[in-house]
Amino acid sequence: MNEKRTALILVGGEARRSGGMEKYFFTYGGKSFLSHLISALSHVTDEIIIIARDEEQCNRFQDIQGIKICSDKIRGIGPLGGIIAGVEEAEGDLIFITACDMPCIKSGVVDLLFNSINDADAAVPYWNDEMYEPLHAVYRREALKRYIATHSSYSLREMIRSITTRFVTIQEIKKIDPNLKSFTNINDLSDLKAINGSN
């Protein structure tokens, strides 16, 4: 079965740890984080949706070709607010979800996650029982819709425990991304300086 693939990029954070600067416009290797993400995801998905905080933030992305844009339906509940909006907008049967502060995402790793889900509700990178990557993972749209409709928790970890999840080990991912750069997460300006210094 050839299932349609959607990618959601969550950009709506409040930017508290980055000095009030919006991370998606940070640059790495001469390109914005958002450009890196769109470039990588366009190779392995059928549509890309940017989920912004509000209509004002949506307007900042109007000039980007070939993507959809929508805003959070519910504010103040963390990433799940953006996921709720994205699920309503998505056409894909399978949805890859990521945040805008992960500029080193690899197309091959995302493709592995899509191909690993099989009959499960989610395919999630797994380090150990306490550490996995809910914002670098693939979900079935119908499973997300069921969870949103029946649960009151806003925790992504709770969501992963409540659905049928296929954990994809870091050892599997290393075969494609030996240095695990995919999971480079830029939280603040010192992280940004470090990643550009190592480029």
C-alpha positions in Angstrom: 0.0 0.0 0.0 1.4 3.4 -1.0 0.5 5.7 1.8 0.7 9.4 1.4 3.3 11.2 3.6 3.0 14.5 5.3 5.7 16.4 7.3 4.7 18.9 10.0 7.3 21.5 11.1 6.4 23.1 14.4 7.7 26.7 14.5 5.4 28.2 17.1 7.6 28.2 20.2 8.0 31.4 22.3 11.8 31.6 21.7 12.6 32.2 25.4 16.0 30.4 25.4 17.1 31.9 22.1 17.1 35.5 23.3 13.7 36.1 21.7 15.0 35.3 18.3 12.9 32.9 16.1 15.0 29.8 15.6 13.7 28.9 12.2 15.6 32.0 10.8 18.8 30.9 12.5 21.4 29.9 9.9 23.6 26.9 9.6 26.0 26.5 6.7 24.7 29.6 5.1 21.1 28.5 5.0 18.2 29.1 7.4 17.2 26.2 9.6 13.8 26.2 7.8 15.5 25.9 4.4 17.5 22.9 5.6 14.4 21.2 6.9 12.3 21.8 3.8 15.1 20.6 1.6 15.5 17.4 3.5 11.8 16.6 3.9 10.9 17.5 0.3 12.7 14.4 -0.9 10.7 11.9 1.3 7.3 13.4 1.8 4.3 14.4 -0.4 3.5 17.6 1.5 5.1 19.9 4.1 3.1 21.9 6.5 4.5 24.7 8.7 2.6 25.1 11.9 2.9 28.6 13.3 1.9 30.1 16.6 -0.7 32.5 15.2 -1.8 34.3 12.0 0.9 37.0 12.4 3.6 34.4 12.5 2.0 32.6 9.5 2.6 35.7 7.4 6.4 35.3 7.8 6.3 32.2 5.6 4.0 33.3 2.8 6.9 33.6 0.3 8.0 30.0 0.7 6.9 28.0 -2.4 5.4 24.5 -2.3 4.4 24.3 1.4 1.2 24.8 3.4 1.0 27.0 6.5 -1.5 26.9 9.4 -1.6 28.1 13.0 -2.2 26.5 16.4 -5.8 25.9 17.2 -5.1 25.7 20.9 -2.4 27.9 22.4 -0.4 27.2 25.6 -0.3 23.4 25.5 3.1 22.9 24.0 3.8 20.9 20.8 0.4 19.1 21.0 -1.3 22.4 20.1 0.6 22.5 16.8 0.1 18.8 16.2 -3.7 19.2 16.6 -3.7 21.9 14.0 -1.5 19.9 11.6 -3.5 16.7 11.8 -6.6 18.7 10.7 -4.7 20.1 7.8 -2.7 17.0 6.7 -3.6 14.9 3.7 -1.1 12.2 4.5 -1.9 8.8 6.0 1.5 9.0 7.7 2.8 12.2 9.4 6.4 13.0 10.3 6.6 15.6 13.0 9.6 17.7 13.9 10.5 21.1 15.4 12.2 23.9 13.7 15.4 23.7 15.9 16.7 20.5 14.3 18.5 21.7 11.1 20.5 18.5 10.5 17.6 16.2 9.8 18.6 13.5 7.2 16.2 12.4 4.4 17.4 8.9 4.8 16.6 8.7 8.5 13.1 10.1 7.9 12.5 7.6 5.1 13.7 4.8 7.5 11.0 5.9 10.0 8.3 6.0 7.4 9.3 2.5 6.2 9.5 1.2 9.8 6.0 1.9 11.0 4.4 -1.1 9.3 1.2 -1.8 11.2 2.1 0.3 14.3 0.7 3.7 15.2 4.1 5.4 15.4 7.7 4.9 14.6 9.9 6.7 17.1 13.7 6.9 17.5 14.7 5.2 20.7 17.9 5.8 22.8 16.7 4.0 26.0 13.6 3.5 28.1 13.9 7.1 29.4 14.9 8.8 26.2 13.3 8.8 22.8 12.4 11.4 20.1 8.7 12.2 19.8 9.5 15.3 17.7 11.5 13.3 15.2 9.0 10.6 14.6 6.3 9.3 12.2 2.7 8.8 13.3 -0.4 7.5 11.7 -2.9 10.3 11.2 -5.8 8.2 12.4 -3.9 7.3 15.6 -3.2 10.9 16.3 -6.8 11.8 15.7 -8.0 9.1 18.1 -5.5 10.2 20.8 -6.5 13.8 20.5 -10.2 12.9 20.7 -10.0 10.7 23.8 -7.1 12.0 26.0 -6.7 15.1 28.2 -2.9 14.8 28.6 -0.8 17.2 26.6 2.4 15.1 27.1 3.9 13.6 24.0 5.5 10.9 26.1 2.1 9.9 27.4 0.8 9.9 23.8 3.6 7.5 22.7 2.8 5.2 25.7 -0.9 5.2 24.8 -0.6 4.1 21.2 1.1 1.2 19.5 4.6 2.4 19.0 7.4 0.8 17.1 10.7 2.0 18.6 13.5 2.4 16.0 16.8 2.0 17.9 19.7 4.4 17.6 21.8 1.5 16.3 19.4 1.1 13.3 19.6 4.9 12.7 23.4 4.9 12.9 23.6 2.8 9.8 22.3 5.8 7.9 23.5 8.7 10.1 26.7 7.4 11.8 27.2 10.6 13.9 23.5 11.0 14.7 23.6 14.6 13.5 19.9 14.3 12.8 19.2 14.8 16.5 21.2 18.0 16.8 18.9 20.3 18.8 19.6 24.0 18.9 18.2 25.4 22.1 20.0 28.7 22.5 22.6 31.0 21.0 25.5 29.1 22.4 24.3 25.9 20.7 24.0 27.9 17.5 27.6 29.2 17.8 28.8 25.6 18.5 27.1 24.1 15.5 28.4 26.7 13.1 31.9 26.4 14.5 31.9 22.7 13.8 30.5 23.0 10.3 
